Amino acid sequence: MTPVSIGPDDPRMLVSIPGKRRLAVLLFALGFAAVGCASTTEPPRSSAPGASSVTATSGPASGPASGAPAGVTQTDWGQIRDALPPGFPLYPGSTPTQTGGGVASAVLEVPGDVTAVTTWLQGALEGAGFSTLSLSGPFEDGAMEIESVGPTTQCRVRTTIAPLGGSTVVTVLYGAVCPAN
């Protein structure tokens, strides 16, 4: 399959970075983290679905969206909120972490393997009113990706679940047009 570069509003929602390149990008980003990229996080209030407050993490590619309202950041994927809203489902035992993998609404270390976490998150997102557009993977690096749409077709969420150094890391890109609460 030939990779296709798309935006968050493209209905095809195909993965734009193939496995080997994805791993190279992740390793490159981790190199930046080792050099001293800063990140700020706020611990979640609860790990149960229905209550969360996780602040965005920033890596080397982060920055405010040009002309965007406060709390929104531009990414290659599109504009995202800098934090997950209260009530966004979090896998039990999730803790904020840093990976240096770029900007995200949340980056969380979770107990559990990629398959179990992916299955749980897909069900929890659907239970919270998000529809699954696609479930991709496992990729060469073992990662899975859930593309979801929220209460409106413009509200998109990308959730990546990846093994990383003996841990499982969940990275959430929560679209800027999605509800803030």
Phi, psi and omega per residue, in radians:
M1 nan 2.359 3.123
T2 -1.505 2.232 3.131
P3 -1.131 2.525 3.134
V4 -2.171 2.266 3.102
S5 -1.533 2.138 -3.082
I6 -2.367 2.922 3.077
G7 -1.768 3.062 -3.071
P8 -1.167 -0.320 -3.125
D9 -1.673 -0.018 3.139
D10 -1.309 2.185 -3.082
P11 -1.177 -0.307 -3.129
R12 -1.232 -0.601 3.078
M13 0.727 0.928 3.079
L14 -1.585 2.726 3.109
V15 -1.201 2.276 -3.048
S16 -1.656 -0.182 3.134
I17 -2.166 2.050 3.120
P18 -1.176 2.873 -3.004
G19 -0.874 -0.947 -3.082
K20 -1.125 -0.723 3.119
R21 -1.191 -0.644 3.119
R22 -1.058 -0.772 3.123
L23 -1.110 -0.728 3.122
A24 -1.096 -0.742 3.118
V25 -1.098 -0.753 3.140
L26 -1.108 -0.782 3.131
L27 -1.127 -0.682 3.086
F28 -1.074 -0.795 -3.137
A29 -1.134 -0.671 3.108
L30 -1.109 -0.575 3.067
G31 -1.073 -0.719 3.079
F32 -1.094 -0.685 -3.128
A33 -1.082 -0.687 -3.134
A34 -1.150 -0.459 -3.132
V35 -1.371 -0.342 3.054
G36 2.214 0.605 3.055
C37 -1.193 2.409 -3.122
A38 -1.653 2.690 3.102
S39 -2.643 2.553 3.056
T40 -2.162 2.428 3.080
T41 -2.436 2.727 3.049
E42 -2.079 2.243 -3.069
P43 -1.098 2.591 3.118
P44 -1.151 2.591 3.101
R45 -1.270 -0.549 3.141
S46 -2.699 2.595 3.105
S47 -1.664 -0.009 3.124
A48 -1.473 2.578 3.077
P49 -0.996 2.445 3.098
G50 1.905 -0.203 3.118
A51 -2.631 2.013 3.082
S52 -2.692 2.712 3.003
S53 -2.734 1.675 -3.119
V54 -2.137 2.262 -3.117
T55 -1.515 2.618 -3.124
A56 -1.044 2.618 3.013
T57 -1.901 2.554 -3.092
S58 -2.079 2.458 3.048
G59 -2.097 -2.797 -3.062
P60 -1.158 -0.338 -3.074
A61 -1.730 0.143 -3.035
S62 -1.406 2.819 3.054
G63 2.929 2.654 3.137
P64 -1.087 2.526 3.094
A65 -1.225 2.413 -3.138
S66 -1.083 2.063 3.139
G67 1.272 0.133 -3.107
A68 -1.458 2.685 3.095
P69 -1.164 2.809 3.111
A70 -1.006 2.531 3.123
G71 1.502 0.183 3.135
V72 -2.205 2.408 -3.138
T73 -2.231 2.478 3.089
Q74 -1.482 2.335 3.052
T75 -2.259 3.016 3.046
D76 -1.077 -0.511 -3.132
W77 -1.329 -0.501 -3.091
G78 2.466 -3.021 3.119
Q79 -1.351 2.360 3.128
I80 -2.205 2.727 2.992
R81 -1.301 2.598 -3.123
D82 -1.397 -0.094 3.129
A83 -2.631 2.681 3.038
L84 -1.363 2.544 3.137
P85 -1.327 2.781 3.009
P86 -1.002 2.444 3.124
G87 1.618 -0.146 3.091
F88 -1.192 2.291 -3.062
P89 -1.185 2.257 3.082
L90 -2.057 2.423 3.104
Y91 -1.085 2.395 3.141
P92 -0.956 2.297 3.131
G93 1.515 0.140 3.133
S94 -1.116 2.422 3.049
T95 -2.335 2.424 3.100
P96 -1.037 2.522 3.141
T97 -2.552 3.047 3.072
Q98 -2.110 2.409 3.051
T99 -2.220 -0.277 -3.067
G100 1.314 0.229 -3.074
G101 -1.453 0.201 -3.139
G102 1.927 -3.028 -3.086
V103 -1.425 2.551 3.129
A104 -2.733 2.790 3.031
S105 -1.233 -0.563 3.081
A106 -2.789 2.497 2.977
V107 -2.246 2.095 -3.003
L108 -2.238 2.412 2.966
E109 -1.598 2.335 -3.080
V110 -2.250 2.568 3.050
P111 -1.416 2.281 3.127
G112 2.263 2.784 3.141
D113 -1.477 2.875 -3.047
V114 -0.987 -0.770 -3.094
T115 -1.114 -0.838 -3.126
A116 -1.119 -0.745 -3.127
V117 -1.151 -0.735 3.129
T118 -1.068 -0.830 -3.137
T119 -1.047 -0.792 -3.122
W120 -1.119 -0.825 -3.104
L121 -1.117 -0.708 3.120
Q122 -1.059 -0.795 3.104
G123 -1.122 -0.725 -3.135
A124 -1.174 -0.693 3.089
L125 -1.116 -0.756 3.106
E126 -1.123 -0.663 3.081
G127 -1.152 -0.427 3.132
A128 -1.599 0.120 3.055
G129 1.730 0.153 3.089
F130 -1.718 2.422 3.067
S131 -1.711 2.497 3.104
T132 -1.432 2.083 3.040
L133 -1.434 -0.749 3.112
S134 -2.725 2.666 3.024
L135 -2.217 1.988 -3.045
S136 -2.024 2.569 3.080
G137 2.034 -3.108 0.049
P138 -1.289 2.489 3.091
F139 -1.474 3.097 -3.119
E140 -0.991 -0.562 3.141
D141 -1.499 0.037 3.132
G142 1.559 -0.012 -3.085
A143 -1.343 2.706 3.025
M144 -2.164 2.749 -3.139
E145 -2.468 2.287 3.091
I146 -1.929 2.147 3.015
E147 -1.809 2.167 -3.083
S148 -2.182 2.719 3.024
V149 -2.131 2.469 -3.064
G150 -1.660 -2.568 -3.066
P151 -1.120 -0.392 3.030
T152 -2.187 2.761 -3.117
T153 -1.185 -0.317 3.094
Q154 -1.384 -0.357 -3.132
C155 -1.426 1.896 -3.128
R156 -2.090 2.567 3.101
V157 -2.366 2.277 3.040
R158 -1.973 2.152 3.117
T159 -2.069 2.059 3.130
T160 -1.910 2.262 -3.139
I161 -2.040 2.065 -3.018
A162 -2.421 2.493 2.980
P163 -1.307 2.439 -3.135
L164 -2.652 1.889 3.081
G165 0.995 0.740 3.136
G166 1.476 -0.010 3.112
S167 -2.035 2.986 2.987
T168 -2.011 2.252 -3.091
V169 -2.070 2.303 3.088
V170 -1.896 2.185 3.096
T171 -2.028 2.194 -3.094
V172 -2.034 2.225 2.967
L173 -1.870 1.911 -3.071
Y174 -1.820 1.929 -3.045
G175 -0.898 2.477 -3.093
A176 -1.110 -0.469 -3.128
V177 -1.507 -0.044 3.101
C178 -1.315 2.734 -3.133
P179 -1.013 2.457 -3.141
A180 -1.502 -0.112 -3.135
N181 -2.409 nan nan
